[in-house]
Amino acid sequence: MSEPFTDIFLSNDPDPTISYRSGLAAYQESLSRGQFVGRGWNGSGYTNPEPERFDAGSHPAPQAFWVEVDGQLLRSHWEWSGFSQTDEENGLKAVLELRHTVRPLVVRVHTLLDGTPILTRWLEIENCSGQPAALSAAFPWSGVLQTCKYDIDDEASPYSVGYFIDTHWGNEGDFGWRVLPRAGYRIDGRYRRGRHRHPFFVVRNHQGGEQFVGTLAWSGGYAFEFDVDDGDSREGSRLWFRAGPDGPAPLRVIAPGETVTTPEMHLGVVIGNFNDSIQALHDHLRTSVIPPQNPDHAGLVVSGIGPEQELTPELIFSEIDACADAGAEVFLIDASWYTPPHGSWHATVGDWQVSLERFPGGLKPFRDYVHGKGMKFGLWMDGERVGPKSRIAKERPEWLARPYGGEGGLGGMIDLTRPEVAEWMESEIDRLIVEHELDLFRLDYNVGNIGAGAYSEQSGYVENAYWRYYEAVYGIYARLSTRHKHVIFQNCASGGARTDVGMVRYFDHTWVTDWQIAPRAFSITNGMSMALPPERVDRLAGMGQSGQRTAELDFQFRLQLFVHPSLNWFHLKDAAPNAVQQARIRNAVRIYKEFVRPIHPTSRIYHHTPVVRGFEPRGWGILELASRDRTRAVAGLFRLGDPAEPEYLLRFRGIDPGRRYRVTFDNSSESCEVDGIALTRTGITSRLEAALTSELLLVEAVD
């Protein structure tokens, strides 16, 4: 494997032009006649000479970023103010400083290259005036991605976009393709649409083979916009885009002398198949965005007990025993530890003191018992919300976030745009970690779909709260995760409502859904392991969240093997454990620990069936996880809802055709040796006679 390549080249031919090269991705942009514009992408490593660059004058919106201040679109009147590049820990970074000649404003364009074909872009916007400036739009990346020739008789667009179609709770990861029309096409989340759509897309050119993959590191409202335009001729088309935060204007009021930073947009181009694009994204996120996990707690099997049952000391001790027997390495207590018996866990969040009515001995007996079993101890908290029956909500009603119109609430969300509220929340989380000697902290965020969100009054403006809120949130979790390096930080948000990399970068792994019921459980795992590296994606198996309702036991537990597994309770308190069930669960946990976990941090995942159709998908779902050196792979074949053919021919993609492998069929525990060329070209046929059953193939090199 070649060493990562990065290069940033500045030229004047005739306009100041910056050429970025990272791996085989190349991107160029120029300052031309006062406009900072994108000049084109290439997926083979080439940078174009001036005559072959995109002509910015041929498009109505060529600018490489989109900033509006006080109602004015700052698309032109920029002058070059400075340029620098530095070697960073994770790559090569360039900073271009542009000064506006009409508005007293400076924009610094940051671009990071890490050797993968995905580039990182963000802006710093400085208000150099003596008056507040209202930032009404701030898309850190925009412009024409590509021009494309096509057959003049072809009425179809040459482009399609893949993204998560559904935005609702319990439907995360519902990946599908849509043809981009010769018109505008917009994908929204968390403001104009529901909050369970992860901000991620892949745009493919059906004629040229290019695939543009992008993700926005932002937890508030966002928008991706695309426009396929024929321009002045039917002989070609131009693919324009912009991506960034979205919400009611102004998004942020910038005080005199203040500098604000936009969310990062991660964007790149790959010529290849869909899996190539996904693996490039994962390599980029592992390299530049999500810090490496502490090796002392990376990939530990998490278990716990939540409010699906009334929590009692007897129940918790019983579940600790059951989870330890199954092979769990962490045990946590979820919601309701702070509320009296039979109280509402949802209505009393915010009073973060252990209920001594529920647990007379506090949490120490559980922590000691968990540690005695050789496991780590964790605790759940809905840190950014207070319930209507909590003491803090009654004492500090002004701390609640204010919705537009002033009527109704936002699910008890607190106003983190107020520094004193942010300080209180951080101190409460810090206190819980220290006081209860936590090994794991699980964050939840149950505020519902808040649409436009909250507002605050800033310098005479009614400012949308998303931007200032997440400035506070990111700072809090950055400090906490740095302060408590021994603690596993697990992210959750009413399932998968905040899985973006802006949030996940401060956590070891993230809950991606509250829906554990097959067959939809497959489509969720399938999709979310595209958007995030699989070792960072949490999935649950057990009776929690009704995961036991459908599918064979092996189907439920094998699905976890491709991501990061969590376990829950398996039988009612005082009922005898089922020895047959226990053996199958222990087998799945053993395979994860011995076969999957060692390769997970650098693994490559292959989505053989990237699109599984339907609200409850039918047919087959196939996942393959392989080591980077191609010595080991695991493949899961899941028969989803019928109708489906009883046989599926699997050709492996992550192994070496020139090696020989031992293949183990987990259903029968039978093994055989097969040449890699046969596994990749001829394939293996598996037969499953019934819906919601599965097969697992373990493949390991023998030479």
C-alpha positions, 0 to 999 in steps of 0.5 A: 500500500502506498503512503498517503499523498497530500499536496496544496499548490498555489499558482497565478494563471491568470487568477490566484488558484489553489489546487488541492490533491489528497489521495486520488482526489483533486479540487481547484478553486480561484479568486476571479474578478472578486469571486472565490469560485470552485473550478472543478474536481477530478477523481484520478489525481489530475489538476486541470490547466486553466483552459480546462477548468470550469468557467465560473462565468457560465453559472449564476452561483459559482461561489465556493462558499455561500455567506449572507450577512444582514440580508446581503449575499457576499458572492463577490467583492472579495480580495486576497488577504493572506494564504498559509499552509501547515503540517497538522497531526492528521494532515496538511491544512491550508488557510486562505484569508479573504477580506470583503471590500464593501462589508467590514468582514473577513472570511478564512477558508480552512481546508484539511487534506489527510491523504484520503479522497475526502477533504474537510472544509470550514470557515471562520467569519470575523466581524471587523465592524463596530456593529453586530452582524447578523449571519443569515446563511453560512454554507461552508461549501458550495458551487459546481461539482462537475460538468457532464456531457451526455447523449442529446437524445437522453432525457434522463439526468446523468446523476442520482443521489443516495441518502437516508430517505426516512427522517422518523424515529425508528427508521434511521439508515433507510438508504435509497437512490433518487434520480436528480432531476434537471431542477433543484433538489433539496435534502433537509434534516432536523429543521424542515424535516425530522431529526433522525436523518443522518446528514450524509449523501452520495452523488453518482455520475452514471456516465463518468463513474464519479461518486461524490460523498459528503457528510456534515459535522453538525447536530442542528438543522441542515440542508443539502441542495443540488441543481442539475442545470443544462446551461446554454445547451442540451449537450451537457449539464452542470451539477451544482450544490451547497451544504451547511446549517439551516434554520430561521435567520439569523443563524448567529449574531456576530458581535463586533470583533468576534469570530465564529466558526462554521460546521465542517463539511467533509466532501470528496470524489471517488471513481469506483463502486459504492463500497469504495466511496463508503470505505473512503469516508470511513478511512477519512473519519477514522483519520481526521474526525473521530479520535482513536478509542482508548485501547483499554476500553475499545469495543467492549461488549456493553450491557444494561437494564432500563425502564422497560421494567420497574427497576429494583435492587433485586432485578439489577443484581439478577441482570448483572449476573445474566449479562456477565454470564453472556460475556458482557464487559460493561453493565450500565443502569439506564433511566429512572435511577433518580425517580421514586418507585413507579415514578416517571423517568421522563418527567423527573429528569434534571434532578440528578440525585439517586432515589433512595426510595428506589435504591436505599443503598445508592448505586455503590452496591451495584458498582461494587457487584459489577466490578466484582464480576470483572465488568465496568460500571456505567450510568445514563443521563439525559443531560440537556433536558429537565422534566416538568416534575423536576425540582430544577424546572420549578426553581429555574423556569427561565433556564428552559429554552424558549420556542418561537411564539412563546407557546408550548415547550421543547420537551424540556430542553434547557437553554445552553445559549445561556452560559450559566445553564451550560456551566450547571449542566457540565458541572452536573455531568462532571459530578456524576462521573466523579461521585459514582466512579463511572467507567461509562457515561451514556448521554441521551437527548429526548427532546422530540422534533423541535423544528425551528428550535429555540431562540434567544435575543442577541443585540436586538436580533431574535437569533435562532438558537441552534448555532450558539447551542451547539457551540456550547454543547461541543465545548462541554463534551470536548472538555468532559471527554478530555478530563475523564479519559478513563471513561467510555462516552456513549452517545444516544439521542432518542435513538439515532437523532444525533449521530452526525460526526459533529457530535460523535467525535466526542464519544467512543460510540453512538446509539443509532436507533431505538428500533431493534425489531427485524426485518427493519433492524437490518436496514438500520444497521445496513444504512448506519454502517455506511454513514459511520465506521462500523465499530462506532455504531451501537446495536442492541440485542435482547428483550429491551426495546422489544427486539425479541418480537421477531426473527430467530435468535441467531438473526438478532445477535449476528446482526450485531457482529458487524457493528458494536454490540450491546446486550439487554435482559433475556428473561423475566426476573426469577425465571430460570435461564434458558440454557439453549438460549444462553449457549447461542448468545455466548457463541455470538459474543465469543465470535465478536470478541475473538474474530471481529473485534481484533480487526474492527478498528481498521476493518472494511465493510461491504454492503452487498445489498445497499438498498433493501426496499420497504418499510419492513424490507423483503428479500435478502440482506447481506453484510461482509466485514473484512480485515484490511490485510484480507486475511479474515472476513465475516459475512452475514446472510439475512433472509428478510421478510418474504418473498425471497428466493430460498438461495443466495449466491455470495461472492466475497469482496474483501479477501485475496483471490490468491490465498486459501481460506478456511470457511466455517458455516456457523449454522452447522459448525462445519468447515472446509478449505476453499481457494480465494479465487473460488470465494470471490469469483464462483462464490458460495450458495447459502440456502435459507428456507424461512423468513427472518433466518440467517447464516454466518460465514467465518473466513480465515486465511490458512497460508 
